[in-house]
Amino acid sequence: FPTLTPPFRNRATYRTDVGRNAWAFDQLLAFANVTATIRCNVIQLEQGGLWVHSPQWPTGEFMELLAELGQPVKHIVLPCNALEHKAPMKDFCKRFPTASVWISP
């Protein structure tokens, strides 16, 4: 599926505050002549730290926007086995080696 996911490291990332200590991070996914956005949701936990649901490619822009939230990543969740969601998982987890990783069956 090489045409499904590139470019990996220079995708634009947009962060939207959705309220109640939650943010949506969107990256563009393009294949053939179709484009769509892939969403990662981030929640600030009451006890501190971030819960990252369906992380995307850890581009410089993505990592900067995440760092601006000022909390460490405590949990990383892969909610499904769709390629566009699992492909960036290894690179993302390497950035947060102390985070707990949760993967759906």
Secondary structure per residue as TSV (DSSP state, phi and psi in degrees):
chain	resnum	aa	ss	phi	psi
A	1	F	-	360.0	41.8
A	2	P	T	-63.0	-27.7
A	3	T	T	-79.8	-11.4
A	4	L	T	-78.7	-36.0
A	5	T	S	-113.5	-25.1
A	6	P	-	-64.7	160.6
A	7	P	-	-76.8	144.5
A	8	F	S	-83.5	-47.9
A	9	R	S	-100.4	1.3
A	10	N	S	-131.1	32.5
A	11	R	-	-76.8	139.3
A	12	A	-	-69.3	140.6
A	13	T	E	-122.9	135.6
A	14	Y	E	-121.9	131.6
A	15	R	E	-109.4	132.2
A	16	T	E	-123.0	128.0
A	17	D	E	-78.4	117.0
A	18	V	-	-101.5	8.3
A	19	G	S	90.7	162.9
A	20	R	S	53.6	44.9
A	21	N	S	59.5	41.7
A	22	A	E	-135.0	143.4
A	23	W	E	-135.9	149.3
A	24	A	E	-109.9	132.0
A	25	F	E	-113.5	120.5
A	26	D	E	-114.2	137.4
A	27	Q	E	-126.4	148.6
A	28	L	E	-79.7	133.8
A	29	L	E	-116.6	127.6
A	30	A	E	-130.0	136.7
A	31	F	E	-148.2	136.2
A	32	A	T	51.8	-122.7
A	33	N	T	-109.3	23.3
A	34	V	E	-114.8	135.0
A	35	T	E	-125.7	149.7
A	36	A	E	-153.1	166.6
A	37	T	E	-107.0	146.9
A	38	I	E	-111.2	132.5
A	39	R	E	-109.5	140.3
A	40	C	E	-118.5	133.2
A	41	N	E	-107.5	137.4
A	42	V	E	-125.7	131.2
A	43	I	E	-123.7	133.2
A	44	Q	E	-83.4	122.7
A	45	L	-	-76.9	149.2
A	46	E	T	-58.8	-36.6
A	47	Q	T	-86.0	6.5
A	48	G	S	99.0	151.5
A	49	G	S	95.9	170.6
A	50	L	E	-117.4	143.8
A	51	W	E	-108.9	117.8
A	52	V	E	-110.0	116.6
A	53	H	E	-103.5	118.4
A	54	S	S	62.7	60.8
A	55	P	-	-60.9	150.2
A	56	Q	-	-105.8	-175.7
A	57	W	-	-58.4	129.6
A	58	P	-	-79.3	65.6
A	59	T	-	-67.5	166.0
A	60	G	H	-56.6	-42.8
A	61	E	H	-65.8	-43.9
A	62	F	H	-60.3	-47.1
A	63	M	H	-65.1	-37.2
A	64	E	H	-65.3	-44.8
A	65	L	H	-64.3	-36.6
A	66	L	H	-69.2	-43.3
A	67	A	H	-62.3	-32.3
A	68	E	T	-62.0	-18.8
A	69	L	T	-74.4	-15.3
A	70	G	-	71.8	22.5
A	71	Q	S	-132.8	148.7
A	72	P	-	-75.7	150.1
A	73	V	E	-78.1	120.7
A	74	K	E	-103.4	-32.7
A	75	H	E	-137.2	137.8
A	76	I	E	-124.2	126.4
A	77	V	E	-119.3	125.7
A	78	L	E	-102.7	107.6
A	79	P	-	-82.8	-14.1
A	80	C	-	-155.5	177.1
A	81	N	-	-106.7	19.5
A	82	A	-	-65.2	135.9
A	83	L	H	-53.3	-43.0
A	84	E	H	-65.5	-18.3
A	85	H	H	-96.8	-36.8
A	86	K	H	-86.0	-22.2
A	87	A	T	-57.8	-41.8
A	88	P	T	-84.4	-2.9
A	89	M	H	-59.5	-47.2
A	90	K	H	-60.6	-49.2
A	91	D	H	-61.7	-38.8
A	92	F	H	-67.7	-45.9
A	93	C	H	-63.8	-32.0
A	94	K	H	-60.5	-30.6
A	95	R	H	-73.2	-20.0
A	96	F	-	-134.2	68.5
A	97	P	T	-65.4	-18.5
A	98	T	T	-94.3	-3.7
A	99	A	S	-74.2	146.7
A	100	S	E	-75.9	138.4
A	101	V	E	-114.3	129.4
A	102	W	E	-119.4	126.9
A	103	I	E	-127.9	131.7
A	104	S	-	-73.8	151.1
A	105	P	-	-72.9	360.0
